[in-house]
Amino acid sequence: MITPRTLKGFRDYLPEAMIPRERLIATAQRVYRSYGFAPIDTPALEYLEVLTGKGSDETDRQLYHFQDHGKRDVGLRFDLTVPLARFAAQHVPKLGTPFRRYHIATVWRGENTQRGRYREFMQCDFDTIGTKSIAADIETGLVIHDLMQALGFFEFTIRINNRAILNGLLETLSLQEKSVQVLRALDKLAKIGHEKVIAEMVETAGADAAQAERVLAFAGLQGTNEEILKQLEPLVGASGTGQDGIARLRETLAGIQAAGVAPQRVCLDVSIARGLDYYTGVIFETFLDQLPTIGSVCSGGRYDNLAGLFTKQELPGIGASLGLDRLLAAMEELKMIEPVRTPAPVLVTFFDKQRLHDYVKLAAIVRKAGIGAEVFPDPKRLGQQLKYADGRGFTLALIAGEDEFAANCCQVKDLRTGQSQQVSLADDAADLIGHLQACLANEP
């Protein structure tokens, strides 16, 4: 016998996990579509050369790769952005720009597992390809904001920065040639702390301690968004890159606020750098105010050069990704997920074995009205069926025996309150459907 077990860092999804997961996916699809993003899909496997050297040294180390039967070097995608760059180079010339897409799919990273983080997980991405317009930067922030609210969160903070500002500071410090190493170290500030970040900058970027301290002093700026912007201007000096980053960031913040987003929802945080090498402009990270230690649940930014690895056509891009599994872990911890193991709210009980066809017909009427219904498969005692219904999380149970069928009615039992009501089945069960809809629309 083979011992049934899952690989470390991987997980099975039971119905009580998959049902809220699918609801989150459906919500993300609805929000993305409302902004005009169209769905695409790409293969899980890519040629290894497509994936390596695009994210960071860390993502290269975490990459699952092997030779297939044709002796080709292939790898499992570690995110959905790098495959998008390849996709854009192949297809956007025919599709036209700007091209707006969303992509909800599984990715793989061989990283250390932790709360809300697995080696196989799903990302829910949206991106705009083919424009450098500030409008796309603003809209990315708006999509993140609307998505979080649609998912039921009202206490969250979108942290925003611009990599061009960081690059401008590095120009003034003569560290621009080591920007990748500096930014990777800075991205670890919250994880490893001040001293270790300085040590890493000295070791990997060749910065001296004074230069590293200036980068961290820059990252530690505090105040309102406008106060921080004013403090940034003298720090980047004459760097055109830095000044342009400040101007774009100021306009992005103003545009998001103009759309009605509360000012406290979007916070300028110059310490966020995003560890992936391909970011070139505005970057976003979203934290839950009630559970900040779980990390960013929706992140992204502008990447204007990534597609250039695959085509000579200029295809700048910007987008973000919802960390679905991390968000679900947070929702479980915050008790935002109701323990339900069935997607159907109604159970049709079956205890008169001579009436199977009547029970099937009753369930069909309910489903025709757009309400999910399950028929219990065996004519067991009613108590056993109601115990099953409670365990699965059904909301309502329909109960009908010989007497109810003779009177052309059924009992509707609200499993949340324990209360029952007799309802007529006349006129194609119009009263029953209305009663079910009213029960499901209201909390007990």
C-alpha positions in Angstrom: 0.0 0.0 0.0 1.2 3.5 -0.9 1.0 5.9 2.0 -1.3 8.8 0.9 0.5 12.1 1.5 1.2 15.4 -0.1 4.6 17.0 -0.9 5.9 19.6 1.6 4.7 23.1 0.6 1.8 21.7 -1.4 -1.8 21.1 -0.2 -5.1 19.5 -1.1 -8.1 21.8 -1.1 -11.2 20.4 0.6 -14.6 21.8 -0.3 -14.6 24.1 2.7 -11.4 25.7 1.3 -12.3 25.5 -2.4 -15.8 27.1 -2.1 -14.5 30.4 -0.7 -11.5 30.2 -3.0 -13.8 30.0 -6.1 -15.9 32.9 -4.7 -12.8 35.0 -4.5 -11.8 34.1 -8.0 -15.3 35.0 -9.3 -15.1 38.4 -7.5 -11.7 39.1 -9.0 -12.9 38.2 -12.5 -15.9 40.5 -12.0 -13.8 43.5 -10.9 -11.2 43.0 -13.7 -13.9 42.7 -16.3 -15.5 45.9 -15.1 -12.3 47.7 -16.1 -12.2 46.1 -19.5 -9.5 43.4 -18.8 -9.9 40.3 -21.0 -9.0 36.7 -19.9 -6.0 34.8 -21.3 -4.2 31.7 -20.4 -0.6 30.4 -21.0 1.1 27.0 -20.6 2.3 26.0 -17.1 5.6 24.9 -18.7 7.8 27.3 -20.6 11.3 27.0 -22.2 13.7 27.5 -19.4 15.4 30.5 -21.1 12.0 32.3 -21.1 11.9 32.1 -17.2 15.5 32.4 -16.0 17.1 35.8 -15.4 13.8 37.7 -15.4 12.8 37.9 -11.7 15.8 37.7 -9.5 18.6 35.4 -8.4 16.2 34.1 -5.7 13.4 33.2 -8.1 15.9 31.5 -10.4 16.9 29.3 -7.4 13.3 28.6 -6.6 12.4 27.6 -10.1 11.2 24.1 -10.8 13.0 23.0 -13.9 13.9 19.7 -15.7 14.4 18.1 -19.1 11.3 16.8 -20.7 11.1 13.7 -22.9 12.4 15.6 -25.8 15.5 16.6 -23.8 14.3 20.2 -23.8 15.2 22.4 -20.8 11.8 23.5 -19.4 10.5 25.1 -16.2 7.3 25.7 -14.3 6.2 29.4 -14.4 7.1 31.2 -11.1 4.7 34.1 -11.8 2.3 35.2 -14.5 4.2 38.3 -15.6 7.2 36.8 -17.3 4.9 34.5 -19.4 2.9 37.6 -20.2 6.0 39.3 -21.6 6.6 36.3 -23.9 2.9 36.2 -24.8 2.9 39.9 -25.6 5.9 39.6 -27.9 4.1 36.8 -29.8 0.5 38.0 -29.9 0.2 41.7 -29.1 1.3 42.8 -32.6 -1.9 41.2 -33.8 -4.1 42.1 -30.9 -3.1 45.7 -30.8 -2.3 48.1 -28.0 -3.1 49.0 -25.4 -3.8 45.3 -24.5 -5.5 44.7 -21.2 -5.6 41.2 -19.8 -6.3 39.2 -16.6 -4.9 35.8 -15.9 -5.9 33.6 -13.0 -3.7 30.5 -12.8 -1.3 28.4 -10.7 2.4 29.1 -10.3 5.2 27.3 -8.6 8.2 28.4 -6.4 10.4 26.1 -4.4 10.6 28.5 -1.5 10.5 28.0 2.3 6.9 27.6 3.3 5.3 29.8 5.9 1.9 31.1 7.0 -0.2 31.7 3.9 2.6 30.8 1.5 3.0 27.5 -0.4 5.2 26.2 -3.2 2.1 25.8 -5.4 -0.3 28.7 -5.3 -2.6 30.7 -7.5 -2.2 34.3 -8.7 -4.9 36.6 -10.0 -3.1 39.1 -12.3 -4.3 42.0 -14.3 -2.0 44.0 -16.7 -2.1 46.7 -19.3 0.5 46.3 -22.1 1.6 48.9 -24.6 1.4 52.3 -22.8 3.4 54.4 -20.5 0.5 56.7 -19.7 0.1 57.9 -16.1 -3.6 56.9 -16.6 -2.6 53.2 -16.5 -0.6 53.8 -13.3 -3.7 55.5 -11.7 -6.0 52.8 -12.8 -3.9 50.0 -11.4 -4.2 51.6 -8.0 -8.0 51.9 -8.5 -8.4 48.3 -9.5 -6.5 47.2 -6.4 -8.7 49.4 -4.2 -12.0 48.2 -5.8 -10.8 44.6 -5.7 -10.1 44.7 -1.9 -13.5 46.3 -1.2 -15.3 43.8 -3.4 -13.6 41.0 -1.4 -15.1 42.4 1.8 -12.1 44.4 3.1 -12.5 47.9 4.4 -9.4 48.2 6.6 -6.4 48.0 4.3 -3.6 50.2 3.1 -2.2 50.4 -0.4 1.5 51.3 -0.1 2.9 53.0 -3.2 6.4 54.0 -4.3 8.3 54.5 -7.6 11.5 52.6 -8.4 12.6 55.6 -10.5 12.9 57.7 -7.2 15.1 55.0 -5.7 17.2 54.8 -8.8 17.5 58.6 -8.8 18.9 58.5 -5.2 21.4 55.8 -6.3 22.5 58.0 -9.1 23.4 60.8 -6.6 25.3 58.2 -4.6 27.1 56.8 -7.6 25.5 53.4 -7.0 23.3 53.2 -10.1 25.4 50.3 -11.5 24.5 48.3 -8.4 20.9 49.3 -8.2 19.6 45.7 -8.5 21.7 44.6 -5.5 20.8 47.7 -3.4 17.0 47.3 -4.1 17.0 43.6 -3.4 18.6 44.3 0.0 16.2 47.2 0.7 13.2 45.0 -0.1 14.3 42.7 2.9 14.2 45.6 5.4 11.0 44.4 7.1 12.2 40.8 7.3 15.9 41.1 8.4 16.2 44.6 9.9 18.4 47.7 9.6 21.8 46.3 10.4 21.6 43.2 8.1 20.4 45.3 5.2 23.4 47.6 5.6 25.7 44.5 5.7 24.1 43.1 2.6 24.5 46.4 0.7 28.1 46.6 1.6 28.7 42.9 0.6 26.7 42.6 -2.6 26.6 46.2 -3.9 30.0 47.4 -2.8 28.4 50.4 -1.0 30.2 51.8 2.0 28.5 52.1 5.3 27.7 55.8 4.8 26.1 55.2 1.4 24.0 52.4 2.9 22.9 54.6 5.8 21.8 57.3 3.4 19.7 54.7 1.4 18.0 53.6 4.7 17.5 57.1 5.9 15.8 57.8 2.6 13.6 54.7 3.1 12.7 55.8 6.6 11.1 59.1 5.6 7.8 59.7 7.5 4.9 62.1 7.2 1.9 62.7 4.9 2.2 61.8 1.2 2.8 65.4 0.3 5.4 65.9 3.1 7.3 62.9 2.0 7.2 64.1 -1.7 8.7 67.4 -0.6 11.5 65.7 1.4 12.3 63.5 -1.6 13.1 66.4 -4.1 16.4 67.5 -2.5 17.5 63.9 -1.8 17.4 62.9 -5.5 19.0 66.2 -6.5 19.5 66.9 -10.2 18.8 63.3 -11.2 16.3 63.4 -14.0 15.2 59.9 -13.3 14.4 60.7 -9.7 12.6 63.9 -10.4 10.5 62.2 -13.1 9.6 59.5 -10.6 8.5 62.1 -8.0 6.4 63.9 -10.6 4.7 60.6 -11.8 4.1 59.5 -8.2 2.5 62.9 -7.3 0.2 62.7 -10.3 -0.7 59.0 -9.6 -1.6 59.8 -6.0 -3.7 62.8 -7.1 -5.5 60.7 -9.7 -6.4 57.9 -7.3 -7.8 60.5 -4.8 -9.7 62.2 -7.6 -11.5 59.0 -8.3 -12.9 59.0 -4.7 -10.4 56.8 -2.9 -10.0 58.0 0.7 -6.5 59.6 1.2 -5.6 57.3 4.1 -6.1 54.3 1.9 -3.0 55.0 -0.2 0.2 55.6 1.7 3.5 56.7 0.1 6.2 54.4 1.5 9.6 54.8 0.1 10.9 51.7 1.8 9.1 49.3 -0.5 11.2 48.2 -3.4 9.7 45.0 -4.7 12.4 42.3 -5.0 11.8 41.5 -8.7 14.3 43.1 -11.0 11.9 43.9 -13.8 10.1 46.8 -12.1 11.0 50.2 -13.5 8.4 52.7 -12.2 5.4 52.8 -9.8 5.1 49.9 -7.4 2.2 48.8 -5.1 1.9 46.6 -2.0 -1.4 46.1 -0.1 -1.5 45.3 3.6 -4.4 44.4 5.8 -4.6 46.8 8.8 -5.9 44.1 11.1 -3.2 41.6 10.0 -0.1 43.4 8.6 2.3 40.6 9.6 0.8 38.3 6.9 2.5 40.5 4.3 1.3 42.0 1.1 -1.9 40.5 -0.3 -1.9 42.4 -3.6 1.3 43.7 -5.2 2.6 44.9 -8.6 4.0 47.8 -10.5 5.3 49.1 -13.8 7.8 47.1 -15.9 8.7 48.9 -19.1 11.5 46.8 -20.4 10.5 43.2 -19.7 9.0 42.4 -23.2 12.2 43.8 -24.7 13.9 40.5 -24.0 11.6 38.9 -26.5 10.9 41.6 -29.2 12.3 44.8 -30.6 8.8 46.4 -30.4 8.4 48.6 -27.3 5.8 47.0 -25.1 5.8 48.8 -21.7 3.5 47.2 -19.1 1.9 47.7 -15.7 -0.2 45.5 -13.5 -0.7 43.8 -10.2 -1.4 40.4 -8.7 -3.8 39.3 -5.9 -2.2 36.7 -3.7 -5.2 34.4 -3.5 -3.9 31.8 -1.0 -2.3 34.3 1.3 -5.5 36.3 1.3 -7.6 33.2 2.1 -5.2 32.4 5.0 -5.8 35.9 6.3 -9.6 35.6 5.9 -9.5 32.3 7.9 -7.6 34.0 10.7 -9.9 36.9 10.7 -12.9 34.5 10.7 -14.3 36.0 7.5 -15.0 32.6 6.0 -18.2 30.8 6.9 -17.6 27.1 7.3 -19.6 25.7 4.4 -18.9 22.4 2.6 -21.5 22.6 -0.1 -22.1 25.2 -2.8 -25.9 24.4 -2.7 -27.9 26.2 0.0 -30.9 23.8 -0.1 -31.1 20.1 0.8 -34.2 18.1 -0.4 -34.6 15.4 2.1 -35.7 11.9 1.0 -37.4 9.6 3.4 -40.4 8.2 1.5 -38.8 5.7 -0.9 -41.9 5.5 -3.0 -41.6 9.2 -3.8 -38.1 9.4 -5.3 -39.4 11.0 -8.6 -41.3 13.6 -6.6 -38.2 14.6 -4.7 -36.1 14.8 -7.9 -38.9 16.9 -9.5 -39.0 19.3 -6.4 -35.2 19.8 -6.6 -35.4 20.5 -10.3 -38.0 23.2 -9.7 -35.7 24.8 -7.1 -32.7 24.7 -9.5 -34.7 26.1 -12.4 -35.3 29.2 -10.2 -31.5 29.6 -9.9 -31.2 28.1 -6.4 -28.7 25.2 -5.8 -30.4 22.1 -4.4 -29.1 18.7 -3.5 -31.3 15.6 -3.1 -30.2 13.3 -0.3 -29.5 9.9 -2.1 -30.9 7.4 0.4 -34.3 7.2 2.2 -32.9 7.4 5.7 -34.4 8.7 8.9 -35.0 12.5 8.8 -32.8 13.0 11.8 -29.8 11.5 10.0 -30.5 13.7 7.0 -30.7 16.9 9.0 -27.5 16.0 10.8 -25.9 15.6 7.4 -27.3 19.0 6.4 -25.9 20.7 9.5 -22.5 19.2 8.9 -22.3 20.3 5.3 -23.5 23.8 6.0 -26.8 23.8 4.1 -29.0 26.8 4.8 -32.5 25.3 4.2 -34.0 21.8 4.1 -37.2 20.8 2.3 -39.2 18.1 4.0 -42.1 16.4 2.4 -43.8 13.0 3.2 -47.0 11.4 2.2 -49.1 13.9 4.0 -47.3 17.0 2.5 -47.5 15.6 -1.0 -51.2 14.8 -0.6 -51.7 18.5 0.5 -49.4 19.7 -2.3 -47.0 21.5 0.1 -43.7 21.0 1.9 -42.0 22.0 5.1 -39.1 24.5 4.8 -36.8 24.2 7.7 -34.3 27.0 8.3 -31.2 25.2 9.6 -29.8 28.4 11.0 -32.7 29.0 13.4 -34.4 25.6 13.5 -37.7 27.1 12.5 -40.0 25.4 10.0 -42.8 26.7 7.8 -45.3 24.9 5.6 -45.4 26.3 2.1 -47.6 25.5 -0.9 -46.3 23.8 -4.0 -49.2 25.1 -6.2 -48.7 27.2 -9.3 -45.3 25.6 -10.2 -44.2 26.1 -6.5 -44.3 29.9 -6.9 -44.8 30.4 -3.1 -42.0 28.0 -2.3 -39.5 29.8 -4.6 -40.5 33.2 -3.2 -40.1 31.9 0.4 -36.6 30.3 -0.4 -35.4 33.5 -2.0 -36.6 35.6 1.0 -34.9 33.2 3.5 -31.6 33.2 1.5 -31.6 37.0 1.2 -31.8 37.5 4.9 -29.7 36.7 7.9 -31.6 34.8 10.6 
